[in-house]
Amino acid sequence: MGGDGELVRGREAAGRLAWADAYAALSLADQSSSLAAEDLELLATAAYLLGRVEDCLRALQRAQQLHAEADESRRAARCAFWLAFHLGSAGELAQAGGWLARANRLLEHEPPDCAERGLLLLSLAVQHILAGDNAAAQELSARAAGIGRHAGDPDLVALALHVQGRALVRLGRVGEAMAAFDEAMVAVVAGELSPVVVGTVYCSMLEGCQEVLEWRRAREWTEALMAWCGKQPDMVTFSGRCLVHRAEVLHLNGAWPESVEEARRAGERLAHAADSWATGGAFYRQAEVYRVLGDFTAAEDAYQQASRWGLEPQPGLALLRLAEGRTDAAQAASRRLVAETTDRLGRAKLLPAQVEIMLAVGDLQAARDAAGELTEIAERYDTLALRAVADHARGAVLLAEGDARAAVVALRGASAAWRELEAPYEAARVRVLVGLGCRALGTRRQRPWSWRRPGPCSPSSARHPTSRGWRHSPIGRPPGRRTG
């Protein structure tokens, strides 16, 4: 087939999301007769989604040059923006900055409300997030969204909304952040966005939800992402991350064997992709499941693999050391991590382990301080799972201090929240502490569906045993087993 035939075949394959066929056909067409700028952009998209980042960058550079030579400043600037985006994601910050400078120069004589200027505002917003100035990031991304609406550019609007949502999360304005995410997802579901933007918005939105443990939204949108990835079996770049997110949801829901399998599949798909974060995340998720299953050798190996891919394998590795009885190593790692981490949401992921480890070594003051800070964070960001984590930590500290009545009240709140989130393992861990609290009070625990007058050990807010939360909670069963 000649170059024109391969070009037609490549465009058709891209239209049906068959990225491997699109890449092969467009590459052949390019060898026969150099592609036009628009087709080079399509080749770059196919290469990126297949995990061939270097090929993507080469095609985008050529497209950018052709647009510039044709005095198509906006199209050239847009290519420069995506070059900066991909290079920045790969950690090549100097090169990314150079392409952003070129994009700015190309737009010197363009109107201030063109869509490409909105894209550059987003680059500034991301830089502000990285620098910790989330208020400035929120303002810039809101301006970019306004430009996108005025210009009729749905890609720009969706990208701006997801950046705005990430900034709002960090500002503690979680309700507004979720509204921004949901608005961006409307465009995703409606099929209004280009494939790279769809994947970017999906993954960023899920990471934003996970920052504040907004598990209900994360579960819902992970399933939607799985469906989108399922339509593109050749795709690597976002499908690997999708499997990591799904593994996290399965882990929370108590489906541990399935979680390990999804994380393993993610690692395999990402083996040849330039996405070290996701590859490290896949190994970390495997390690977390192995740890709670008691397979410490497999957990150790997976944590080491996560570390090799540049991911800090904590706090899971510290909890593994605690489970192994190596309390000195556990508390040293936990203290170091908490001391080094200044970001509130980052600390929220470390403090539960800090409480557990400090209680194990008998440092009640350190455990009390960690639980208190966790409660403050939960009050600021106010999601159900964060409140559950904070109540669990506070109840464990109160129980260790001998205040069993207050402990049971706090733990009861955590138990109800975990049941609502359908997190059976977390619910079971809390119920063990509730039982210890009731024993300390000398109270015989009533069955959770008792209609008698509730006391500190009778959960008035518990679900009826036929509700979904109770039917799917393998409380009292060996780790890793589930009910139907």
HELIX and SHEET records of a PDB file:
HELIX    1   1 GLY A    3  GLY A   15  1                                  13    
HELIX    2   2 TRP A   19  SER A   32  1                                  14    
HELIX    3   3 ALA A   37  LEU A   49  1                                  13    
HELIX    4   4 VAL A   53  GLU A   69  1                                  17    
HELIX    5   5 SER A   73  SER A   89  1                                  17    
HELIX    6   6 LEU A   93  LEU A  106  1                                  14    
HELIX    7   7 ALA A  115  ALA A  131  1                                  17    
HELIX    8   8 ASN A  134  ALA A  151  1                                  18    
HELIX    9   9 PRO A  154  ARG A  170  1                                  17    
HELIX   10  10 VAL A  174  VAL A  189  1                                  16    
HELIX   11  11 PRO A  195  GLU A  211  1                                  17    
HELIX   12  12 TRP A  215  GLY A  230  1                                  16    
HELIX   13  13 THR A  237  LEU A  252  1                                  16    
HELIX   14  14 TRP A  256  ARG A  269  1                                  14    
HELIX   15  15 SER A  276  LEU A  293  1                                  18    
HELIX   16  16 PHE A  296  ARG A  308  1                                  13    
HELIX   17  17 GLY A  316  ALA A  323  1                                   8    
HELIX   18  18 THR A  327  GLU A  340  1                                  14    
HELIX   19  19 ARG A  344  VAL A  361  1                                  18    
HELIX   20  20 LEU A  364  TYR A  381  1                                  18    
HELIX   21  21 LEU A  384  GLU A  401  1                                  18    
HELIX   22  22 ALA A  404  GLU A  420  1                                  17    
HELIX   23  23 PRO A  424  LEU A  441  1                                  18    
HELIX   24  24 ARG A  468  ARG A  471  1                                   4    
END                                                                             
